[in-house]
Amino acid sequence: MQKFSKSLFASAAFAALAMAAPASAQVNGVATVDAAMAIAASQARGSAYQQIATTYASQYEALRTGQQELSTLSKQLDTNNDNQVSDEELAAAQAAKNPVLQQIQAKQAQVATAEAPIVRAQLYALEQILAQYSPALQQVISDKNIGVILSPDAFIYYPQTADVTGAVIEVLNTRVPVVSAAAPADWQPQRATVNLRQQVQEVLVVAMLQQQQAQQQGQQPAAPAAQMPEGR
């Protein structure tokens, strides 16, 4: 099955995704597109997130520190040492009025405070890109004479040429090459933007994990020649 894999996002700046689906692909009237992947791989999203990381560097550091401290506190409730706090362990801590619970709540509040401006900036940037997604998709539909377009999950099988995600990325990069991450004081995100951010985060997490895996595999020493099977 030829589908866009999230592993395509593991390369620098997500350039591989756009290359994987050339604009000249023929879809024969039926196509598929992954909106979250397209927006995650867009030039505007990447540059906006870099800008946010610089602007809120101290908040990112506080967030990392707070999450590490939360992990350490949670381990104190993990009585069976299985690296997770079960409902039973949590209930036992509540029944015993374990003071660690209050420490966890206080630390969670600190983490939420550090994360809030980062999330708001990301949402504002994504909402600007999302506003251009439908026009970009319509342009691709028109350019390729697409009659039907479905989400990837709606297919059991489709050829790689039916996936126009890369083409949508190219149009997005033209229509909205850069966005602002500075939200006005009275701005509130749309529900669709909140949902989109969650989907984009999932794409980025998968990309990071697969990039780490690829780096680890690349660092593994090659097998000695004497151990290679004959005929290779």
Secondary structure, 3 states (H helix, E strand, C coil): CCCCCHHHHHCHHHHHHHHHCCCCCCCCCEEECCHHHHHHCCHHHHHHHHHHHHHCHHHHHHHHHHHHHHHHHHHCCCCCCCCCCCHHHHHHHHHCCCHHHHHHHHHHHHHHHHHHHHHHHHHHHHHHHHHHHHHHHHHHHHHCCCCEEECHHHCCCCCHHHECHHHHHHHHHHHCCCCCCCCCCCCCCCHHHHHHHHHHHHHHHHHHHHHHHHHHHHHCCCCCHHHCCCCC
